[in-house]
């Protein structure tokens, strides 16, 4: 819940042996994180995901404020304690389910355009999108500086996931499927 969120904490979820995630983490730590820490020096980043490569593991040793968890039983506590979820992907492929996982906890998400490609999301409404390092850092800093923006983006993301992918949405889809099947059988 938002009451348990740690101020100025970021989280990145994903398999840390998958090249796009490794690339995204390196890009973020090298080019974006220093810009965020210029404005918010206490900012932390937790990289959560299985099989971190040696390069990912070294980030925790070399860069102040970076923590690498490796495999965890449950990502929800990490999503629950972070203030902002980042999706700094620069190459496509794979599913974008992690964005919905984050949104389902009410955490605001900052993603690259590629990271959110194909998802029914709207910049400025239920997600913040940025590609250049300076823009990505600016979006994060806006969220860190404005709790009401965090609440609005996070709340809208949660609402969208519930409406489109929650149990009631699944039930409506199943109902429509059953009605269509019954209509076809009657022909």
Secondary structure in CASP SS format (residue, H / E / C, confidence):
PFRMAT SS
TARGET T0000
AUTHOR 0000-0000-0000
METHOD secondary structure of the structure
MODEL  1
X C 1.00
X H 1.00
X H 1.00
X H 1.00
X C 1.00
X C 1.00
X C 1.00
X C 1.00
X E 1.00
X E 1.00
X E 1.00
X E 1.00
X E 1.00
X C 1.00
X C 1.00
X C 1.00
X C 1.00
X C 1.00
X H 1.00
X H 1.00
X H 1.00
X H 1.00
X H 1.00
X H 1.00
X H 1.00
X H 1.00
X H 1.00
X H 1.00
X H 1.00
X H 1.00
X H 1.00
X H 1.00
X H 1.00
X H 1.00
X H 1.00
X H 1.00
X H 1.00
X H 1.00
X H 1.00
X C 1.00
X C 1.00
X C 1.00
X C 1.00
X E 1.00
X E 1.00
X E 1.00
X E 1.00
X E 1.00
X C 1.00
X C 1.00
X C 1.00
X C 1.00
X C 1.00
X H 1.00
X H 1.00
X H 1.00
X H 1.00
X H 1.00
X H 1.00
X H 1.00
X H 1.00
X H 1.00
X C 1.00
X C 1.00
X C 1.00
X E 1.00
X E 1.00
X E 1.00
X E 1.00
X E 1.00
X C 1.00
X C 1.00
X C 1.00
X C 1.00
X C 1.00
X H 1.00
X H 1.00
X H 1.00
X H 1.00
X H 1.00
X H 1.00
X C 1.00
X C 1.00
X E 1.00
X E 1.00
X E 1.00
X E 1.00
X C 1.00
X C 1.00
X C 1.00
X C 1.00
X C 1.00
X C 1.00
X C 1.00
X C 1.00
X C 1.00
X H 1.00
X H 1.00
X H 1.00
X H 1.00
X H 1.00
X H 1.00
X H 1.00
X C 1.00
X C 1.00
X C 1.00
X C 1.00
X E 1.00
X E 1.00
X E 1.00
X E 1.00
X C 1.00
X C 1.00
X C 1.00
X C 1.00
X C 1.00
X C 1.00
X C 1.00
X C 1.00
X C 1.00
X C 1.00
X C 1.00
X E 1.00
X C 1.00
X C 1.00
X C 1.00
X E 1.00
X E 1.00
X E 1.00
X C 1.00
X C 1.00
X C 1.00
X H 1.00
X H 1.00
X H 1.00
X H 1.00
X H 1.00
X H 1.00
X H 1.00
X H 1.00
X H 1.00
X H 1.00
X H 1.00
X H 1.00
X H 1.00
X C 1.00
X H 1.00
X H 1.00
X H 1.00
X H 1.00
X H 1.00
X H 1.00
X H 1.00
X H 1.00
X H 1.00
X H 1.00
X H 1.00
X H 1.00
X H 1.00
X H 1.00
X H 1.00
X H 1.00
X H 1.00
X H 1.00
X H 1.00
X C 1.00
X H 1.00
X H 1.00
X H 1.00
X H 1.00
X H 1.00
X H 1.00
X H 1.00
X H 1.00
X H 1.00
X H 1.00
X H 1.00
X H 1.00
X H 1.00
X H 1.00
X H 1.00
X H 1.00
X H 1.00
X H 1.00
X H 1.00
X H 1.00
X C 1.00
END
